[in-house]
Amino acid sequence: MDSSLPERNLSLWRIATEPDVDLRKVAIHASTVPDVAAAIVRYANSAYVGAAFPVGTVLGAVVRVGSRTVGALALAAASRGLMGGWGTAENWEDALVVGRAARLTGRLAGVTRDESEELFVAGLFSGIGTMQLSQRDSGYLPWRRRLISQGHFSEEIVYREEMVYGVDHAAMSGRLLTQWGFPTNVAAAVAAHHRPSEAKVEKSLAAAMAITGRESEVGGCIDSDFEFSLSTLNLEEHASFIRTEATLFAEAAVAAVLGDSTEAEKADVG
């Protein structure tokens, strides 16, 4: 598996999440990444966004959904390519659910907008180390599934990974984020996401990253971690909202990136 992210997508994410961002600049840059530009327009015209009328330009779509969503879609498209040839499409969608859930949890916990975007990145790529280990050892995934089916908790699985492979999937995910140039605190939160008490980052960031998502067949997170994270932040009452909204966002993002319609390809920059 290629363990690199397209630089154009990373560059668009950085521009889209800058303070006082210029939306026209974002639209122009997005237009240099055709698959992302098309995804932005599709997403802006989706039922999830629910706008009264369609937009036909990249700039119009950027104005409608906001620069931070543009950044999220750029990484969503990049992560699809990264996960291509491994697992199933469901794994990619699960990663988007985790990213969105982490972002929502952070916002409800009172973190800044910048921190919430970092949480999206952290959640989206939190399971990438699992894929790396599966590439290293074809027996890894059956072994992991067996541990999960036997009721082992996340921290125990991470400990066993470290004993067997010399590194656990969370630490490997953190290393990759560092390699890709993401902020140090994001990589640290990912590396310790099954051991939030050990994370050398701001407490709410670590707690929100305590794997806020659902268990997929091969990676990601388990519901007990999600519930523990919310209880730590006194957000248990928001569990249903977070799950539902994160799932709807992931479905909309997947449809936008995959291209359920051909109209977006005709869009101009605007």
Disulfide bonds with the S-S distance in Angstrom:
none
